[in-house]
Amino acid sequence: MSLHLFHLLKITEQSLTPDFQEGDFVITLKIPFFFDHYKVGDVIVFDQASYGRMIKRVQAVSPEDRSIFVIGSHPNSIDSREFGAVQTQSVLGKVIWHISKKASS
């Protein structure tokens, strides 16, 4: 098992527009031995079986069954309303840094 604490990922969809635009980059952090600490409002990246890698905002957390309800801000976003809660073991990490393509232009 490889342990990756940080991931650099490029935004390729419009799920969280206008805050995160297609072409932006994010850096995520996951410390698996530190209790998976996600709270409402956090932005997380996770793998979802039917849709692949996704980025969404946490809307609710259920510590009892270690699941997270996520939502996108784009009107056509596919999120927990479509596929249900995300299990914490599917989370790659919480976004800790956002690099906007507008800032680099």
NORJOVEN-V539750 format. One line per field, one symbol per residue. ss: DSSP state (2 for helix, 1 for strand, 0 for the rest). psi: psi as a letter, one per 30 degrees, with the letter a starting at -180 (. if undefined). burial: 1 if it has 16 or more other C-alpha atoms within 10 Angstrom, else 0. A space follows every 50 residues. Layout:
ss->???
psi->???
burial->???
This chain:
ss->00000111110000000000000011111000000000000011111100 01111111111100001111100000000222200112221111111110 22220
psi->kkjjekkkkkkgagegkfeklkflllklkkjffkkjiklkfkklklkkef faklklkkelkjfeghlkklklfkegkkaffegalkkfffkelkkfkkjk feff.
burial->00000110101011110001111111111100000101000111111100 00011111111000001111111000111100001111001111100001 00000
